[in-house]
Amino acid sequence: MKFAVFGAGGVGGYLGARLADAGHEVHLIARGDHLEALRSDGLRLESVAGDATADLPATDDPADIGPCDCVLFCVKSYDTRDAAGDLESLLGEETAVVSFQNGVDNERWLAEEIGDERVVGGVAYIFSTIGEPGVVEHTGGPARFVYGELDGRRTERIEALDDALSESEGVDAVLADDVRVELWRKFAFICAQAGMTAATRLPVGEIRDTDASWAMYRRLLEEVCTVARAEGVDLPDGLVDEWLEFARGLDPEMSSSLQYDLTHGKPLELDALHGSVVRHAADCGVDAPMNEAVHAILRPWADRNRKRESDS
């Protein structure tokens, strides 16, 4: 298959390296110093599941690549709308654009630009980031990727993607029966994990040691699940306890990408996380006061970091 990885960072770079290693044609779309390193030295993956290197074509212009069988769309959620406008040259008749991003709105934003029929939902469970330009570091997590057509159909293109990912070393590939459930399942966890670690500036170990913080963590989970069910998403019973048990087993120093971006002056995915919960809650007439509080606490920092980037 011919793949374009739009956003060759922690998630996109990991998948690009694994798919290339399995023999697929992979093109990387990146920018800045990372792009220059990819062009000069190739992509290096340092992974707890096994290292890999790949000398892949890299560009900041999708028109250099042409139509693909599949586009793995891995940009930060705050860049979704802008990046979606650059997808046209990558699209063939049956091209799937798979969103492996945080949040539950990206697929809709993509569909508004390129059409519902192009968009595939996806969820990534992996701890990976750009360690330095040209280097993706995978430090943990199951490297589990869940995906599916938004209407639940088993199309030829989704089965082809499933085959490609299933045959790639270091990838736990799962074709979902209902990817919307999977999107909200992860959304509940990342809103709790990101909200608590960013708002308190505490790693998960210190949250576990504080009863009040742990109660807030549970409340964030419960609110997202309530919103999802109000929108007709059939989340499984016991999901809150499942995620709490998972969080108890995390490395005590684990935080979140939201906390990292907050403390390193980078733009925040706040609007796609707690801002999204607040919007969805208002639309379906339920309350989400804890998510509202996290959103209000972090909003000034998100505005500050965004302004700093735009001014730089």
C-alpha positions in Angstrom: 0.0 0.0 0.0 1.0 3.6 -0.5 0.8 5.6 2.7 1.2 9.3 3.5 1.8 10.1 7.2 0.5 13.6 7.7 2.3 14.7 10.9 5.3 12.4 11.4 5.6 13.0 15.1 5.3 10.5 17.9 2.3 8.6 16.6 2.8 9.2 12.9 6.5 8.6 12.9 6.1 5.3 14.8 3.5 4.0 12.4 5.5 5.2 9.4 8.6 3.3 10.5 6.7 0.1 11.2 4.8 0.2 7.9 8.0 0.9 6.0 9.7 -2.0 7.7 6.8 -4.2 6.6 7.5 -3.3 3.0 4.9 -0.6 2.3 5.5 2.7 0.5 5.5 5.4 3.1 5.8 9.2 2.6 6.3 11.5 5.6 4.8 15.0 5.9 6.6 17.1 8.6 8.0 20.6 9.1 10.9 22.5 10.6 14.0 20.9 12.1 12.3 17.5 12.2 11.7 17.6 8.5 15.3 18.7 7.8 16.6 15.8 9.9 14.3 13.3 8.2 15.6 14.4 4.8 19.2 14.3 5.7 19.4 11.3 8.1 16.2 9.4 7.7 13.8 8.4 10.5 15.1 6.6 13.5 12.7 4.9 15.9 13.9 4.1 19.4 11.3 1.7 20.8 10.8 -0.6 23.8 9.3 -2.9 21.2 12.4 -2.9 19.0 14.3 -0.1 17.2 14.0 0.6 13.5 15.4 3.0 10.9 13.9 4.1 7.6 15.1 6.3 4.9 11.8 7.7 3.7 10.8 10.5 1.4 9.8 13.5 3.5 8.2 16.8 2.5 6.2 19.7 3.8 4.1 19.8 0.6 1.6 17.0 0.1 1.5 17.8 -3.7 5.0 16.2 -3.9 3.4 12.8 -3.0 0.3 12.4 -5.0 -2.7 10.2 -4.4 -2.3 7.5 -1.8 -4.2 4.4 -0.6 -4.3 5.7 2.9 -3.4 8.9 4.8 -2.6 8.6 8.4 -3.6 11.9 9.8 -1.6 12.5 13.0 -1.4 16.3 13.5 -2.3 18.0 16.8 -6.0 18.6 17.0 -5.7 22.4 17.0 -4.1 22.0 13.5 -6.9 19.7 12.1 -8.9 22.3 10.2 -5.9 24.0 8.6 -4.2 20.7 7.7 -7.4 19.2 6.3 -7.3 21.9 3.6 -4.0 20.5 2.3 -5.2 16.9 1.8 -6.7 17.2 -1.7 -3.6 16.2 -3.6 -3.3 13.0 -1.5 -6.8 11.8 -2.3 -7.6 9.1 -4.9 -10.9 7.6 -5.6 -10.9 5.2 -2.5 -8.4 7.0 -0.3 -9.0 6.5 3.5 -7.9 9.4 5.8 -7.5 7.8 9.2 -7.5 10.2 12.1 -5.1 9.0 14.9 -5.6 12.1 17.1 -6.8 13.1 20.5 -10.5 14.0 20.8 -13.9 13.1 19.4 -14.4 16.0 16.9 -11.5 15.6 14.5 -13.4 13.2 12.2 -16.2 15.7 11.9 -13.8 18.5 11.1 -12.1 16.4 8.5 -15.4 15.4 6.9 -16.5 19.1 6.6 -13.4 19.6 4.4 -13.0 16.4 2.4 -16.4 14.6 2.8 -17.7 11.9 5.2 -16.8 9.1 2.8 -13.1 9.8 3.0 -12.8 9.7 6.8 -11.9 6.7 9.0 -11.9 6.9 12.8 -8.8 5.8 14.8 -7.5 5.6 18.3 -3.8 5.3 19.3 -2.7 3.9 22.6 1.1 4.6 22.8 3.5 6.8 24.7 5.8 8.2 22.0 7.2 11.6 21.0 9.9 13.3 19.0 13.0 12.9 21.1 15.0 15.1 18.8 14.7 16.0 15.2 14.5 12.9 13.1 14.2 10.6 16.2 10.9 9.1 17.5 11.1 7.7 21.0 8.5 5.0 22.0 8.8 4.7 25.8 5.8 2.6 26.6 2.2 1.8 26.2 0.8 -1.1 24.2 1.3 0.4 20.8 -2.3 -0.5 20.2 -4.1 1.1 17.2 -7.9 0.8 16.9 -9.6 2.0 13.7 -12.8 1.5 11.7 -15.2 3.0 9.2 -17.4 5.5 10.9 -20.6 3.7 9.8 -19.2 0.3 10.9 -19.0 -1.2 7.4 -16.2 -3.7 6.6 -15.0 -2.1 3.4 -12.1 -3.3 1.1 -10.0 -0.3 2.1 -10.5 -0.9 5.9 -9.6 -4.5 5.5 -6.5 -3.6 3.5 -5.5 -1.2 6.2 -6.1 -3.9 8.8 -3.9 -6.3 6.9 -1.1 -3.8 6.6 -1.1 -2.8 10.3 -1.6 -6.4 11.5 1.5 -7.5 9.5 3.7 -4.7 10.9 6.0 -5.6 13.8 5.4 -3.7 17.0 1.8 -2.8 16.1 -1.2 -4.2 18.0 -3.8 -3.7 15.3 -7.5 -3.8 16.1 -10.4 -3.4 13.6 -13.2 -2.0 15.7 -16.9 -3.0 15.4 -17.9 0.5 16.4 -15.1 3.0 16.3 -17.2 5.7 17.8 -17.3 3.8 21.1 -13.6 3.4 20.9 -13.1 7.2 20.4 -15.2 8.1 23.4 -13.6 5.3 25.5 -10.2 6.8 25.1 -11.5 10.3 25.3 -12.8 9.7 28.8 -9.3 8.6 29.9 -7.3 11.3 28.3 -9.6 14.0 29.7 -9.1 12.7 33.2 -5.4 12.0 32.9 -4.6 15.3 31.0 -7.0 17.4 33.1 -5.6 16.3 36.4 -1.9 16.3 35.6 -2.1 19.7 33.8 -4.3 21.5 36.3 -2.5 20.3 39.4 1.0 20.1 37.8 1.3 16.7 39.5 2.4 13.3 38.1 0.0 10.5 38.4 1.8 9.0 41.4 1.1 12.1 43.5 -2.5 12.2 42.3 -2.9 8.6 43.5 -1.6 9.6 46.9 -4.2 12.4 47.3 -7.8 11.3 48.0 -9.3 14.6 46.9 -7.3 14.5 43.6 -8.3 10.9 43.0 -12.0 11.8 43.5 -11.6 14.6 40.9 -10.0 12.1 38.5 -13.1 9.8 38.9 -15.4 12.7 38.4 -13.8 13.8 35.2 -14.2 10.2 33.9 -17.8 10.0 35.0 -18.7 13.3 33.3 -17.3 12.3 29.9 -19.1 8.9 30.1 -22.4 10.7 30.9 -22.0 13.0 27.9 -21.2 10.1 25.6 -24.2 8.1 26.7 -26.4 11.2 26.3 -25.2 11.3 22.7 -26.2 7.7 22.2 -22.7 6.2 22.4 -22.9 2.7 24.0 -20.0 2.8 26.4 -19.5 -0.4 28.4 -20.6 -0.6 32.0 -17.7 -0.4 34.4 -15.5 1.8 32.1 -14.8 4.3 34.9 -13.5 1.6 37.2 -11.6 0.1 34.4 -9.7 3.3 33.7 -9.1 4.0 37.3 -7.5 0.6 37.7 -5.4 1.3 34.7 -4.3 4.7 36.1 -3.3 3.0 39.3 -0.9 0.9 37.4 0.8 3.7 35.5 4.4 4.7 36.3 4.2 7.2 39.2 6.1 9.8 37.1 3.7 9.6 34.2 1.9 12.8 33.3 0.3 13.8 30.0 1.1 15.5 26.7 -1.2 18.4 27.9 1.0 18.9 31.0 4.1 18.7 28.9 2.9 21.3 26.4 1.7 23.5 29.2 5.0 23.6 31.0 7.1 23.8 27.8 5.2 26.8 26.3 3.6 24.8 23.5 0.0 25.2 22.2 -2.4 23.0 24.1 -5.1 20.6 22.8 -7.4 22.0 25.5 -10.2 22.9 23.0 -10.3 19.4 21.7 -10.3 17.9 25.2 -12.1 19.7 28.0 -13.5 22.4 25.7 -15.1 19.7 23.6 -16.6 18.0 26.7 -18.1 21.4 27.7 -19.6 21.9 24.2 -21.0 18.4 23.9 -22.5 18.6 27.4 -24.2 21.8 26.6 -25.6 20.4 23.3 -27.1 17.4 25.0 -28.3 19.2 28.1 -26.1 17.5 30.8 -23.8 19.0 33.4 -20.0 18.6 33.3 -18.8 21.0 36.1 -15.4 19.4 36.7 -14.5 19.5 33.0 -15.7 23.1 33.0 -13.5 23.9 35.9 -10.4 22.3 34.3 -11.1 24.2 31.1 -11.5 27.5 32.9 -8.2 26.9 34.9 -6.2 26.1 31.8 -7.8 28.5 29.3 -5.5 31.5 30.1 -2.4 29.3 29.8 -3.6 27.9 26.5 -4.2 31.4 25.2 -0.8 32.5 26.3 1.1 29.6 24.7 -0.9 30.0 21.5 0.0 33.7 21.3 3.6 33.0 22.0 3.8 30.6 19.1 2.0 32.9 16.7 4.3 35.8 17.7 7.5 33.7 17.3 
